[in-house]
């Protein structure tokens, strides 16, 4: 029996061996990789050999990234240490040897004329390579990120180098560009941090953007055939102190201290990144090119002469030793970000003949203290002083209308600034994180406060009053302004498309705010508008509100009283965690309820007051956890007429009287009444020493009062004056109530 089992086992083993493919037992992996090109990988020696089997010469196949047979076969990708490309092969395909990270040696044939993109990329163990004479073209990123490649000799026959061909080859120490290579493309040798010797030859024509950026070159000689050097070609070459230019060049010349100019010295092209000390720009210069001084970290001073008309984009960006700059009046064109992150710049004088500085021109100038914007500037620009950590104050130009986005964002030392009355927009993040700013004047003409405009202005200690012209407050506009003690908003607030009138979190975290009064209508009061205003005691809304969104007052733990004039829709959890809330008054019918918990107050003693004439409130529509109490109909104030007093018909001086009438004040005491007068022609409110007359008409349950504007001079007779009356009442209907607006001029009334 045992003998039989042994025989069966032997037979089965023989059958398995017969059925196995040859490759499983062999020490080689074989296949095709081109027309007539085959490969053989010896798993023992770890050598990959490519052979051309046809007549004459042939080329390898191009492959997509990570799709060559040498990458997909993990036995080759993870183990191969040597590659031999046989004679007769003229082309190494794209991505052919990409990511063969163990390869230390590559042998190339004399027949090779070109290699494709990424053909030898990311071969992290490859230290040297000889490119054969006769080779004419190197593909884009062909040797990308071969970090240990120290020596590469480019053949004299070479005519084309692809973009990023040697980018990231950190260990390369020297390169000579053959004369036949006209174009040195963008990023060709970028990141070759040990590249100390660079030789350019007559015959080279152009140097692309960032071609040698971050190299260690100590000298560069520009041959006469070079006609174009693009921006950042030598950026980050911090050991390069000067350029030398062939005297035969018809395009370029160098100054005595090695700065590269055009031949006629009308344009300053590049200051070498290793330049030290100061530079006086040639008097013939009219243009400072884009990136001209970028990252010249040892440039300590620069003199820009009258006659310079243009300063290019990022021209002096990151010149971290530059301390003082004057931009002359001759400058009429700016590229943008000219002095971006000049971190030692303390004094800046801007005399340029432009209406506005460029965007982010001084952003990141953390030492900047003294700024003179000259006499020509009529507008500010986005990000102009963004992250200027030492800036304490700036005199703003008169008549500017906009404080642009990010203009003073992140200026933690800003303690004083005066906004002109002409300002109508404080844009997004304009003063965000100005943590030392104690006060900001709000112009009467202000129409819009952008999102994040004053976010984290934690020292802003003031009574905040937004004028009647203000029609929108952006999301988180005053978030965490922990010093604001009260809020008054006098105008109607409207949505802008889908953007709410009062944005999400607009006053969130204003922990010192005790009172808030809105005297106009509000289209949408968005979610979390007053969340965590922990000192807020009372809020009064004297106008109509269309929508109050979720959690609008959540976390206002000190809130006791809220008065609404009219609300169309109220959503979820509006008063969540308002533990002290005892009184919410609605002077309107029941708003639409959108949500299961429209009030969601944690206060068990909350009373909801409503007008007794709206009986739907009796059904407790906002939840039955609260007491509902009716009150008398709210008082109402209306403008009646504007008229001239009888004596003012022939004199050069006239009296203009506005009359208002108050209704429904039973059960209330009128504590204060008055009128607001406004003249658009002089763009201001008018304060008057008025005479008032009160007359009670019992049969109408009303009384009237008047304000008289005395002695209007002849010059003012055509001025149209608007009037709006208001009353403040206590008692059953506590709050401030406003009338409609009427207007008139003296001449209009005289002519009628």
C-alpha positions as a printed Julia matrix, in Angstrom:
752×3 Matrix{Float64}:
   0.0     0.0     0.0
   2.82    2.4     0.9
   4.57    1.59   -2.38
   1.39    2.42   -4.3
   1.03    5.81   -2.54
   4.65    6.71   -3.31
   4.11    5.93   -6.99
   0.98    8.09   -7.13
   2.76   11.03   -5.44
   5.65   10.86   -7.9
   3.24   10.78  -10.83
   1.35   13.82   -9.54
   4.56   15.8    -9.01
   5.72   14.99  -12.55
   2.37   16.13  -13.93
   2.6    19.48  -12.05
   6.13   20.08  -13.34
   5.07   19.31  -16.9
   2.15   21.77  -16.63
   4.21   24.72  -15.2
   5.15   27.55  -17.75
   8.8    27.78  -18.71
   9.22   31.27  -17.2
   8.44   29.93  -13.71
  11.49   27.71  -13.8
  13.74   30.06  -15.77
  16.0    32.8   -14.32
  14.93   35.35  -16.94
  11.89   37.5   -17.72
  11.52   38.26  -21.42
   9.29   40.31  -23.71
   9.02   42.92  -26.45
   9.3    46.69  -25.95
   9.4    48.06  -29.49
   9.5    47.23  -33.18
  12.22   44.62  -33.19
  13.31   45.57  -29.64
  13.2    42.79  -27.04
  14.22   42.68  -23.4
  15.58   40.04  -21.09
  15.84   40.42  -17.32
  18.12   38.07  -15.41
  16.66   37.57  -11.96
  19.98   36.34  -10.62
  22.25   39.13  -11.88
  19.44   41.75  -11.76
  20.53   43.03  -15.18
  17.94   44.23  -17.7
  19.18   43.95  -21.29
  17.46   45.48  -24.32
  18.38   44.09  -27.74
  17.49   45.13  -31.26
  16.76   42.04  -33.37
  16.03   43.57  -36.76
  18.17   44.97  -39.49
  19.64   48.47  -39.17
  18.15   50.38  -36.18
  14.9    50.53  -34.26
  13.12   52.44  -31.48
  11.47   51.53  -28.19
   7.78   52.0   -27.56
   6.39   55.01  -25.64
   4.44   54.15  -22.49
   1.95   55.95  -20.32
   2.98   56.69  -16.76
   3.56   53.5   -14.74
   2.62   51.31  -17.71
   5.98   50.14  -19.04
   6.66   46.38  -18.73
   9.57   47.19  -16.43
   7.32   49.03  -14.0
   4.37   46.63  -14.08
   6.66   43.62  -13.51
   7.41   44.06   -9.83
  10.34   41.63  -10.04
  12.09   44.14  -12.33
  10.83   47.35  -10.7
  11.83   46.36   -7.18
  15.12   44.59   -7.91
  16.82   45.68  -11.16
  20.22   47.32  -10.54
  21.69   47.58  -14.06
  20.31   48.42  -17.52
  22.07   47.74  -20.8
  20.5    49.29  -23.92
  21.94   47.44  -26.91
  23.4    48.78  -30.14
  20.9    49.51  -32.91
  18.38   51.08  -30.56
  17.83   54.75  -31.43
  15.18   55.82  -28.93
  14.33   55.12  -25.28
  10.56   55.43  -24.91
   8.6    57.72  -22.63
   8.29   56.39  -19.07
  10.4    53.35  -20.08
  12.54   53.18  -16.93
  10.45   55.44  -14.72
  10.74   54.68  -11.0
  13.3    51.88  -11.23
  14.7    53.07   -7.93
  17.39   50.39   -7.45
  19.2    50.96  -10.76
  22.77   52.25  -10.25
  24.13   51.87  -13.79
  22.76   52.52  -17.29
  24.72   51.73  -20.46
  23.53   53.46  -23.62
  24.4    52.57  -27.25
  26.22   54.75  -29.75
  23.13   54.54  -31.99
  20.9    56.39  -29.46
  19.61   59.71  -30.77
  16.83   60.61  -28.33
  14.86   59.67  -25.22
  11.23   60.35  -24.38
   9.56   62.14  -21.48
  10.17   60.64  -18.03
  12.29   57.94  -19.7
  14.82   57.84  -16.82
  12.8    59.78  -14.19
  12.95   59.07  -10.45
  15.81   56.57  -10.66
  16.89   57.39   -7.14
  20.03   55.22   -7.08
  21.5    56.3   -10.42
  24.69   58.3    -9.82
  26.24   58.8   -13.26
  25.28   58.54  -16.91
  27.1    59.0   -20.21
  24.94   60.31  -23.02
  26.49   59.23  -26.35
  27.7    61.57  -29.05
  25.12   61.6   -31.81
  22.25   62.1   -29.38
  20.17   65.12  -30.4
  17.11   65.24  -28.16
  16.26   64.78  -24.46
  12.54   64.57  -23.64
  10.63   66.57  -21.06
  11.33   65.45  -17.47
  13.55   62.67  -18.86
  15.79   62.66  -15.76
  13.32   64.31  -13.4
  14.14   63.85   -9.71
  17.19   61.59  -10.19
  18.47   62.88   -6.88
  21.87   61.12   -6.78
  22.87   61.82  -10.37
  26.13   63.73   -9.98
  27.67   63.84  -13.4
  26.02   64.29  -16.78
  27.94   65.24  -19.89
  25.66   66.58  -22.57
  26.85   65.48  -26.04
  27.99   68.19  -28.44
  25.41   66.94  -30.97
  22.49   67.81  -28.67
  19.98   70.31  -30.09
  16.93   69.9   -27.86
  16.36   69.67  -24.12
  12.77   69.22  -22.9
  11.11   71.18  -20.1
  12.08   69.98  -16.61
  14.53   67.51  -18.19
  16.86   67.55  -15.15
  14.57   69.18  -12.58
  15.29   67.97   -9.05
  18.65   66.37   -9.91
  20.04   67.75   -6.67
  23.55   66.26   -6.91
  24.56   67.49  -10.38
  27.62   69.71   -9.92
  28.39   71.01  -13.41
  26.65   71.46  -16.76
  27.79   72.78  -20.11
  24.99   73.59  -22.53
  26.1    72.58  -26.06
  26.12   75.28  -28.72
  23.46   73.5   -30.76
  20.85   73.87  -27.99
  19.09   77.13  -28.84
  16.36   76.9   -26.22
  17.06   76.09  -22.57
  13.46   75.48  -21.55
  11.53   76.27  -18.41
  12.68   74.43  -15.26
  15.27   72.46  -17.26
  17.75   72.4   -14.34
  15.49   73.79  -11.6
  16.26   72.45   -8.15
  19.8    71.27   -9.06
  20.99   72.6    -5.73
  24.63   71.45   -6.09
  25.02   72.85   -9.6
  27.99   75.19   -9.11
  29.49   75.31  -12.61
  27.33   76.46  -15.51
  28.7    77.1   -18.95
  26.58   78.71  -21.66
  27.9    78.73  -25.22
  27.63   80.9   -28.27
  24.68   79.45  -30.11
  22.38   79.32  -27.08
  19.52   81.73  -27.75
  16.99   81.73  -24.89
  16.8    80.76  -21.22
  13.34   79.77  -20.01
  11.47   80.61  -16.82
  13.11   79.09  -13.72
  15.56   77.2   -15.96
  18.32   77.24  -13.31
  16.31   78.25  -10.23
  17.79   77.28   -6.85
  21.12   76.25   -8.37
  24.44   76.88   -6.57
  26.09   78.67   -9.48
  28.62   81.32   -8.48
  29.09   82.95  -11.87
  27.19   83.21  -15.15
  28.55   84.48  -18.44
  25.86   85.48  -20.95
  27.08   84.82  -24.53
  26.27   87.24  -27.33
  23.7    84.9   -28.93
  21.36   84.97  -25.9
  18.42   87.2   -26.8
  15.84   86.16  -24.2
  16.01   85.42  -20.47
  12.61   84.75  -18.9
  11.53   85.53  -15.36
  12.99   83.57  -12.46
  15.58   81.95  -14.74
  18.12   82.25  -11.9
  15.71   82.67   -8.99
  17.09   81.3    -5.73
  20.7    81.19   -7.02
  21.78   82.81   -3.78
  25.52   82.29   -4.47
  25.37   84.28   -7.71
  26.61   87.83   -6.99
  26.88   89.21  -10.52
  26.25   88.63  -14.2
  28.87   89.03  -16.91
  27.71   89.71  -20.46
  29.6    89.38  -23.74
  30.52   92.79  -25.09
  29.29   91.56  -28.46
  25.72   91.11  -27.16
  23.21   93.28  -28.95
  20.51   92.63  -26.32
  22.03   92.63  -22.83
  24.64   94.47  -20.78
  25.71   94.36  -17.17
  26.19   97.29  -14.81
  29.48   97.75  -13.01
  28.14   95.83  -10.02
  26.78   92.96  -12.13
  23.07   93.79  -12.53
  21.64   92.7   -15.88
  20.14   95.44  -18.09
  19.11   95.65  -21.69
  21.89   96.85  -23.97
  20.65  100.46  -23.95
  20.08  100.36  -20.15
  16.42  101.35  -20.56
  15.2    98.19  -18.8
  16.57   96.58  -15.66
  16.19   92.84  -16.29
  17.61   90.84  -13.38
  19.51   91.58  -10.23
  21.49   88.42   -9.38
  20.0    86.78   -6.24
  23.39   86.78   -4.48
  23.84   90.54   -4.91
  24.93   92.29   -1.71
  24.69   95.96   -0.69
  22.88   98.76   -2.46
  22.16   99.51   -6.08
  21.46  102.82   -7.78
  19.39  102.11  -10.86
  20.88  103.54  -14.04
  19.53  107.0   -14.88
  18.64  105.79  -18.4
  16.29  103.14  -17.04
  12.56  103.52  -17.73
  11.34  100.06  -16.72
  12.1    97.61  -13.9
  11.08   94.21  -15.23
   8.86   91.63  -13.55
  10.72   89.72  -10.8
  13.84   91.88  -11.38
  14.98   91.92   -7.71
  12.83   89.05   -6.38
  14.5    87.14   -3.51
  17.58   89.42   -3.48
  17.77   88.91    0.26
  21.03   90.86    0.73
  19.93   93.96   -1.21
  20.06   96.66    1.47
  19.09   99.75   -0.52
  17.89  100.81   -3.93
  17.59  104.22   -5.57
  14.81  104.43   -8.17
  15.51  107.52  -10.28
  13.05  109.93  -11.84
  12.5   108.62  -15.34
  11.47  105.1   -14.33
   7.94  104.67  -15.65
   7.15  101.05  -14.86
   7.83   98.73  -11.92
   6.98   95.14  -12.79
   5.18   92.34  -10.99
   7.02   91.12   -7.87
   9.9    93.4    -8.85
  11.27   93.69   -5.29
   9.32   90.84   -3.69
  11.03   89.18   -0.71
  13.99   91.59   -0.63
  14.23   90.91    3.08
  17.08   93.39    3.85
  15.59   96.4     2.06
  14.7    99.08    4.64
  13.63  102.2     2.75
  12.12  102.9    -0.67
  10.9   105.97   -2.54
   8.87  105.43   -5.7
   9.28  108.51   -7.9
   6.52  110.53   -9.54
   7.59  109.39  -13.02
   6.17  105.91  -12.34
   2.83  105.51  -14.11
   2.53  101.71  -14.4
   2.65   98.98  -11.77
   2.68   95.22  -12.25
   1.51   94.19   -8.76
   3.02   92.92   -5.51
   6.14   95.01   -6.15
   7.35   95.03   -2.51
   5.57   91.88   -1.3
   7.15   90.48    1.89
  10.01   92.97    2.12
  10.18   92.12    5.81
  12.71   94.82    6.83
  11.06   97.7     4.97
  10.26  100.42    7.53
   9.77  103.57    5.43
   7.86  103.78    2.18
   7.2   106.9     0.11
   4.92  106.48   -2.87
   4.94  109.47   -5.22
   3.91  107.53   -8.34
   1.48  109.22  -10.69
  -1.19  106.51  -10.42
  -4.68  106.58   -8.96
  -4.12  103.45   -6.87
  -1.23  101.32   -5.63
  -1.19   97.8    -7.04
  -2.82   94.81   -5.37
  -0.83   93.45   -2.39
   1.98   95.93   -3.1
   3.13   96.06    0.54
   1.6    92.84    1.82
   3.79   91.06    4.36
   6.05   94.08    5.0
   6.09   93.21    8.69
   8.45   96.05    9.78
   6.62   98.83    7.91
   5.95  101.86   10.12
   5.97  105.02    8.0
   3.88  105.28    4.83
   3.37  108.28    2.56
   0.93  107.59   -0.29
   1.65  110.89   -2.02
  -0.8   113.23   -3.7
  -1.95  111.2    -6.69
  -3.57  108.21   -4.99
  -7.36  108.38   -4.92
  -8.07  104.69   -4.32
  -6.66  101.92   -2.17
  -6.07   98.39   -3.47
  -6.81   94.86   -2.25
  -4.3    93.51    0.26
  -2.28   96.72    0.17
  -1.18   96.56    3.84
  -2.09   92.93    4.53
   0.09   91.42    7.31
   2.03   94.63    7.95
   2.62   93.64   11.56
   4.23   96.91   12.76
   1.92   99.39   11.03
   0.2   101.63   13.58
  -1.53  104.26   11.43
  -1.9   105.42    7.83
  -3.24  108.72    6.51
  -5.81  107.71    3.91
  -6.42  109.75    0.76
  -9.46  112.0     0.73
 -12.56  111.0    -1.2
 -11.78  107.27   -1.41
 -14.99  105.23   -1.64
 -13.81  101.69   -0.87
 -11.63  100.05    1.75
 -10.83   97.01   -0.44
 -10.71   93.36    0.58
  -7.79   92.38    2.81
  -6.49   95.97    2.74
  -5.47   95.99    6.44
  -6.03   92.31    7.19
  -3.66   90.96    9.85
  -2.25   94.31   11.04
  -2.02   93.57   14.79
  -0.38   96.92   15.67
  -2.89   99.16   13.88
  -4.25  101.49   16.57
  -5.54  104.5    14.68
  -7.16  105.1    11.33
  -9.72  107.64   10.1
 -12.08  106.66    7.31
 -13.15  109.54    5.03
 -16.88  110.26    4.93
 -16.79  109.33    1.24
 -16.3   105.62    2.04
 -19.31  103.56    0.96
 -17.82  100.02    1.14
 -15.68   98.28    3.74
 -14.97   95.11    1.78
 -14.31   91.51    2.78
 -11.64   91.03    5.5
 -10.63   94.69    5.16
  -9.65   94.96    8.87
  -9.75   91.3     9.87
  -7.48   90.47   12.84
  -6.53   94.09   13.55
  -6.4    93.04   17.17
  -5.17   96.38   18.62
  -7.64   98.68   16.85
  -9.71  100.34   19.62
 -12.11  102.38   17.49
 -13.24  102.87   13.9
 -15.34  105.76   12.7
 -18.25  104.63   10.55
 -18.93  107.07    7.66
 -22.51  108.22    7.18
 -22.4   107.14    3.53
 -21.39  103.53    4.27
 -23.5   101.07    2.29
 -21.88   97.68    2.83
 -19.76   95.92    5.45
 -18.15   92.86    3.87
 -17.76   89.38    5.26
 -15.01   89.08    7.89
 -14.51   92.86    7.58
 -13.73   93.31   11.32
 -13.5    89.69   12.45
 -11.22   89.2    15.48
 -10.85   92.95   16.07
 -10.9    92.1    19.75
  -9.93   95.58   21.02
 -12.68   97.38   19.15
 -14.33   99.0    22.21
 -17.16  101.21   21.02
 -20.84  101.74   20.53
 -21.29  100.57   16.94
 -23.74  102.63   14.85
 -24.32  101.67   11.22
 -25.94  104.5     9.24
 -29.19  104.62    7.3
 -27.36  104.06    4.01
 -25.93  100.72    5.14
 -27.93   98.0     3.39
 -25.96   94.77    4.0
 -23.71   93.22    6.66
 -21.57   90.28    5.52
 -21.05   86.92    7.17
 -18.92   87.12   10.33
 -18.34   90.82    9.66
 -17.89   91.58   13.38
 -17.3    88.06   14.69
 -15.46   88.03   18.04
 -15.28   91.82   18.28
 -15.34   91.36   22.03
 -15.23   95.08   22.91
 -18.34   96.33   21.07
 -20.79   97.4    23.79
 -23.9    98.2    21.76
 -25.25   98.05   18.22
 -27.57  100.41   16.35
 -28.43   99.83   12.69
 -30.47  102.63   11.12
 -31.06  101.48    7.54
 -32.96   98.82    5.65
 -30.89   95.66    5.14
 -31.5    93.72    1.92
 -30.28   90.46    0.4
 -27.92   90.42   -2.56
 -29.12   87.43   -4.57
 -28.56   84.45   -2.27
 -26.39   86.49    0.11
 -28.37   87.36    3.27
 -28.87   90.93    4.41
 -27.3    90.11    7.78
 -24.82   87.32    7.15
 -24.14   84.14    9.05
 -22.35   84.85   12.33
 -22.25   88.6    11.6
 -22.0    89.5    15.32
 -21.17   86.07   16.69
 -19.07   86.17   19.86
 -19.47   89.92   20.49
 -19.37   89.11   24.17
 -19.52   92.71   25.53
 -22.54   93.79   23.48
 -25.43   94.6    25.79
 -28.06   96.08   23.46
 -28.92   95.87   19.77
 -31.42   98.07   17.9
 -32.4    97.74   14.24
 -34.44  100.7    13.0
 -35.01   99.51    9.42
 -36.34   96.47    7.65
 -34.32   93.24    7.32
 -34.8    90.81    4.47
 -32.89   87.9     6.05
 -31.25   87.67    9.46
 -29.05   84.64    8.85
 -28.09   81.76   11.09
 -25.93   82.37   14.17
 -26.03   86.14   13.55
 -25.76   86.84   17.31
 -24.64   83.44   18.62
 -22.75   83.6    21.93
 -23.25   87.31   22.5
 -23.17   86.46   26.2
 -23.77   90.01   27.56
 -26.63   90.87   25.22
 -29.64   91.85   27.35
 -32.11   93.34   24.89
 -32.77   93.5    21.15
 -35.29   95.74   19.41
 -36.32   95.37   15.77
 -38.31   98.41   14.68
 -38.74   97.34   11.07
 -40.07   94.3     9.24
 -38.07   91.06    9.08
 -38.7    88.57    6.32
 -36.7    85.58    7.66
 -34.97   84.84   10.96
 -32.7    81.85   10.35
 -31.61   78.96   12.58
 -29.84   79.66   15.89
 -29.84   83.4    15.23
 -29.5    84.19   18.97
 -28.32   80.83   20.3
 -26.09   81.05   23.36
 -27.1    84.62   24.29
 -27.26   83.57   27.93
 -27.99   87.07   29.35
 -30.72   87.94   26.85
 -33.89   89.06   28.63
 -36.0    90.98   26.13
 -36.61   90.94   22.37
 -39.06   93.16   20.46
 -40.14   92.41   16.9
 -42.2    94.85   14.86
 -43.09   92.35   12.12
 -41.71   88.9    11.19
 -42.77   86.85    8.16
 -40.88   83.59    8.89
 -39.02   82.19   11.87
 -36.87   79.05   11.69
 -35.37   76.51   14.11
 -33.73   77.08   17.5
 -33.68   80.87   17.24
 -33.24   81.37   21.01
 -31.5    78.11   21.89
 -29.69   78.29   25.26
 -31.04   81.78   25.99
 -31.47   80.9    29.67
 -32.44   84.4    30.88
 -35.04   85.2    28.23
 -38.28   86.37   29.83
 -39.92   88.56   27.18
 -40.36   88.26   23.4
 -42.79   90.78   21.91
 -44.33   90.49   18.45
 -46.21   93.52   17.05
 -47.63   91.4    14.25
 -49.59   88.31   13.4
 -48.07   84.82   13.73
 -45.02   84.37   11.49
 -44.66   81.29    9.33
 -42.86   78.56   11.25
 -40.17   76.58    9.45
 -38.94   73.92   11.86
 -39.98   71.92   14.9
 -38.49   74.23   17.55
 -38.75   77.82   16.33
 -37.99   79.41   19.72
 -36.19   76.61   21.6
 -35.5    78.83   24.61
 -34.24   77.16   27.78
 -36.04   79.73   29.92
 -39.17   78.36   31.63
 -40.31   81.9    32.51
 -40.44   83.13   28.92
 -43.54   85.18   28.06
 -44.48   85.78   24.44
 -46.4    89.04   24.04
 -48.61   89.58   21.01
 -51.21   92.1    19.77
 -54.6    91.16   21.12
 -56.2    91.81   17.73
 -54.37   88.73   16.26
 -56.25   85.85   17.83
 -54.15   83.15   16.09
 -51.52   83.68   18.77
 -53.83   82.06   21.32
 -53.03   78.63   19.82
 -49.41   78.98   21.04
 -47.85   78.52   17.58
 -44.24   78.82   18.8
 -44.58   76.02   21.35
 -46.75   75.48   24.4
 -43.86   75.64   26.91
 -44.23   79.42   27.16
 -46.87   81.83   28.42
 -48.69   83.92   25.79
 -49.98   87.36   26.82
 -51.92   89.78   24.57
 -51.37   93.57   24.68
 -52.9    96.66   23.15
 -52.31   97.59   19.52
 -48.91   99.19   19.05
 -48.61  102.95   18.65
 -48.2   104.29   15.14
 -46.55  107.52   13.99
 -47.17  109.06   10.56
 -45.82  112.1     8.76
 -48.73  114.37    7.88
 -47.4   117.27    5.84
 -44.62  119.77    5.15
 -45.54  123.47    5.04
 -44.21  127.01    5.2
 -45.08  129.19    8.13
 -47.32  132.08    7.09
 -44.78  134.87    7.6
 -42.25  133.24    5.25
 -43.53  134.48    1.91
 -41.56  137.63    1.06
 -38.38  137.49    3.14
 -35.05  136.04    2.09
 -35.4   133.72    5.07
 -38.06  131.06    5.44
 -39.35  128.64    8.07
 -40.1   125.06    6.99
 -42.37  123.0     9.25
 -42.91  119.23    9.25
 -45.94  117.8    11.07
 -46.4   114.27   12.39
 -49.32  112.49   14.05
 -49.3   109.68   16.65
 -52.05  107.06   16.91
 -52.87  104.12   19.22
 -50.94  105.23   22.29
 -53.48  104.08   24.88
 -51.75  102.02   27.54
 -48.38  103.51   26.63
 -46.4   106.5    27.73
 -44.54  108.46   25.1
 -41.16  109.1    26.68
 -39.57  110.86   23.72
 -40.47  112.05   20.26
 -38.61  113.78   17.51
 -37.78  114.04   13.83
 -34.73  113.23   11.75
 -34.06  115.73    8.93
 -31.76  114.93    6.03
 -30.6   117.0     3.04
 -29.11  115.03    0.13
 -27.7   118.18   -1.46
 -25.27  118.63    1.43
 -25.18  114.88    2.13
 -25.79  115.1     5.83
 -28.37  115.03    8.58
 -29.56  118.41    9.86
 -29.59  119.23   13.53
 -32.1   121.96   14.41
 -33.16  123.92   17.41
 -36.78  123.19   16.84
 -39.98  124.46   18.33
 -42.58  121.82   18.98
 -46.31  122.05   19.35
 -48.49  119.28   20.67
 -52.22  119.15   20.14
 -54.45  116.32   21.35
 -57.47  115.35   19.27
 -59.46  113.13   21.6
 -62.03  112.24   19.02
 -59.32  110.77   16.8
 -57.34  109.2    19.61
 -54.27  110.99   18.27
 -51.97  113.93   18.83
 -49.76  115.92   16.49
 -46.33  117.45   16.88
 -44.17  119.58   14.6
 -40.53  120.43   14.01
 -39.7   123.82   12.52
 -36.52  124.45   10.52
 -36.02  128.17   11.04
 -34.53  130.87    8.87
 -33.71  128.93    5.71
 -31.47  131.18    3.65
 -32.17  131.91    0.0
 -29.29  129.62   -1.02
 -31.1   126.66    0.54
 -34.52  127.31   -0.93
 -34.11  124.68   -3.66
 -32.68  122.03   -1.33
 -35.01  119.08   -0.83
 -35.22  118.14    2.83
 -36.53  114.78    4.04
 -38.15  114.2     7.43
 -38.93  111.06    9.45
 -40.64  111.15   12.85
 -40.11  108.72   15.71
 -41.46  108.07   19.21
 -40.06  106.1    22.11
 -42.74  104.56   24.34
 -42.92  102.59   27.57
 -45.73  100.6    29.02
 -47.68   97.9    27.2
 -45.73   98.47   23.97
 -42.17   99.31   24.8
 -39.89  100.36   21.96
 -39.05  102.96   19.32
 -41.41  103.47   16.41
 -40.64  105.3    13.15
 -42.84  106.98   10.58
 -42.64  107.06    6.83
 -40.48  109.7     5.12
 -41.77  112.83    3.43
 -39.84  115.74    1.93
 -40.13  119.21    0.47
 -38.19  122.34   -0.47
 -39.05  125.97    0.26
 -39.36  126.88   -3.41
 -41.53  123.84   -4.12
 -43.97  124.93   -1.42
 -43.85  128.57   -2.52
 -44.6   127.65   -6.13
 -47.51  125.47   -5.14
